[in-house]
Amino acid sequence: MRRNLPFIIAFALAVLAALAMTMFTVDQRRFAIVFQLGEIKEVISEPGLNWKWPLIQNVREFDKRILTYDTLEPERFITAEKKPVLVDAFVKWRIVDVRQYYISVQGDETRAHQRLSQTVNAGLREEFGKRSVHEAISGERGKIMDEVRAKADADARAIGVQIVDVRLKRVDFPQEVSESVYERMKTERKRVANELRSTGAAEAEKTRADADRQREIIVAEAYRDAERLKGEGDAKAASVYAAAFGQSPEFYAFYRSLEAYRASFRSRSDVLVIEPDSEFFKYLKSARGGK
């Protein structure tokens, strides 16, 4: 028994090795194709444990997730205005028919990228060629991406691939065109700024003239009202004086004379040269008994 133990162990190891060569697992993120003598025998798209014949069958796996193809350098396209633009884009894609994918590009991701690059570039060239610079950069950018995605997806189905999305990262002018465009934009902005300044100055002058006119009107109306009120006050004062004079002319004359005396002799240094018999001293004489 002990003499046969090495043979038993070797046989058990051989059985384990054979079992290991017949079993394989497929991850949920992968497809698997079983080849038998170089030909496709089976396509496995569900995850789990699977079996194959050792030595005559082999397994190759492919990514089931969404992949990205990004252009290395911006592509140059011509718009409907015959102006060049630089376009930087990327593509989101995934394998939907792994059998067709392997038959078309031998499962080579680089070859798939070359095919997708040709399809997407052709679609972008066509879409940019139908639009102006403004439409391509801002006006219809979303529509361009949708149109290119639909066309590229229709072509990519032939190799078992679905185009999930096409995105434009950047749409810009070449350096030689950008400088002239920026200069033209700068000139245009200066023109608009000068127009706004002129319009603002004209509006300011108009506002100042209107304010001056309103000020003159207000001052004139105020002067008119003041003169009217002054006239009314003078008329009322004259009426009061006339009424008072009518009630007692002698007292009114006496009161006016006192006011005249007060105004004439405000200071001791005041000098008044007048005849002694003048009417000015009428009430002073009366106060001394007529002397």
C-alpha positions, 0 to 999 in steps of 0.5 A: 500500500505504501509502495502505491501511495506516490502513484495515487497522489500523482493520479489525484493531482492529475485528476485535479489538474484535468478538472481545473482545465475543464472549469472556468468562471465568467464574470458578470462584467464579461462575455466569453467565447468558447473556441474549439480548434479555432472555431467559435463553439459557444458564446456565454453572456451570463455569469457563473461556472462553466465547463470546457474540454481541455486541450481542444477548447479554449476560452476568450473573454471580452468586456461587457461594460461601456468603453470610451474612445477618445481622439488623440488630437482635434480633427479639422473640419470645414463648415458651410461657410468654408471656415475651418474648425477644430473638433475634439470629441469622444465616443461611448460604446459597448459590445452587444453582439460578441460573436459578430464583434469577434468575426468583424475585428477579431476581438481587437479593441484597437481595430474597433477604435479605428472603425469607430473613428472612421465612422464618427469622423465621417458623420462629423464632417458631414454635419459640420459641412451643413452648418455655419460656425455659429450653429456648429459652436452653439446653436445646434451643437446638441443636434450635431451630436444626436445626428452623428450618434445615430449614424455611427450606431447604425454603422457600428451594429455591423461589427456587433457594437452599440454607440451609446453616445457621441460628445463634442468636448471642444469646438474651436478655430485654428490659431490663424483663424482665432486671431482674426476672429478675436480682432473682429470681435474686439472691434465690434465690441468697441463699436458697440461700446462707443454707440452706448457711450454716445447714447448715454451722453445724449440721454444725459444731456437730455436729462440735464436740459429737462431738469434745467427747464423744470427748475426754471419753471419751478422758480418762475412759478414760485416767484409768481406765487410769492409776488401774488402773496406779497401783493395780497399781503400789501393789499390787505395791509393797505385795507387794514390801514385804510379801515383804521384811518377811516375809524380814527383819522386823527389817531392814525395821523398821530400814530404815523407821526410817532413812527416817523419820530422813532425812525428819525431819532434812532441814535443820539448822533442823528441830525435832522435839519428842518424848520421849527414850524414844519408839520413834522413837529405838529404833535410835539407842539400839541404836547407842549400846549400848542407852543 
